[in-house]
Amino acid sequence: MIINGQQEDIATPLSVDELIARKGLNAGRVAVEVNGAIVPRDKRAQTMLSGTDTVEIVTFVQGG
């Protein structure tokens, strides 16, 4: 699986929610795209990933 441009060996299948948790990210502060399509928050638990997927995870930060 490619995550944010880096090849990673992650046991699949797993959901987008599970990936976010494994990465230690705050689910409320990230946006996730799988194979070029944004995954809505309410679909993350049902969206299953495979080893051939390309995932982009963007973390929202606050600042000024």
C-alpha positions as CSV (number, residue, x, y, z in Angstrom):
1,M,0.0,0.0,0.0
2,I,1.2,3.5,-0.7
3,I,0.5,6.0,2.1
4,N,1.3,9.6,1.5
5,G,3.8,8.7,-1.2
6,Q,5.6,6.0,0.8
7,Q,5.3,2.2,0.2
8,E,4.2,0.6,3.5
9,D,3.6,-3.1,4.3
10,I,0.4,-3.1,6.2
11,A,-1.7,-6.2,6.8
12,T,-5.0,-6.0,4.9
13,P,-7.9,-6.0,4.7
14,L,-8.4,-3.2,7.2
15,S,-10.7,-0.2,7.2
16,V,-9.8,3.4,6.8
17,D,-10.8,3.9,10.5
18,E,-8.4,1.2,11.5
19,L,-5.5,2.7,9.5
20,I,-6.1,6.1,11.1
21,A,-6.0,4.5,14.5
22,R,-2.8,2.5,13.7
23,K,-1.1,5.7,12.6
24,G,-2.1,7.3,15.9
25,L,-4.0,10.1,14.2
26,N,-7.0,12.0,15.5
27,A,-9.8,10.9,13.3
28,G,-11.6,14.2,13.6
29,R,-8.6,16.2,12.3
30,V,-7.8,14.2,9.1
31,A,-9.1,13.9,5.6
32,V,-8.5,10.7,3.7
33,E,-8.4,10.0,0.0
34,V,-8.2,6.4,-1.4
35,N,-7.2,5.9,-5.0
36,G,-8.1,9.5,-5.8
37,A,-11.5,9.6,-4.1
38,I,-12.2,11.4,-0.8
39,V,-13.6,9.0,1.9
40,P,-16.4,10.8,3.9
41,R,-16.1,10.4,7.6
42,D,-19.3,8.4,7.9
43,K,-17.9,5.9,5.4
44,R,-14.5,5.3,6.9
45,A,-15.5,2.2,9.0
46,Q,-17.0,0.5,5.9
47,T,-14.3,1.5,3.5
48,M,-11.9,-1.4,3.3
49,L,-8.3,-1.1,2.1
50,S,-6.2,-3.6,0.1
51,G,-2.5,-3.8,-0.5
52,T,-2.8,-2.2,-3.9
53,D,-4.4,1.0,-2.7
54,T,-2.9,4.5,-2.7
55,V,-3.9,6.5,0.4
56,E,-3.4,10.1,1.1
57,I,-4.0,11.3,4.7
58,V,-4.0,15.0,5.3
59,T,-3.9,16.3,8.9
60,F,-5.5,19.6,9.6
61,V,-3.5,22.0,11.8
62,Q,-4.5,25.2,13.4
63,G,-2.3,28.2,13.7
64,G,-1.6,31.7,12.6
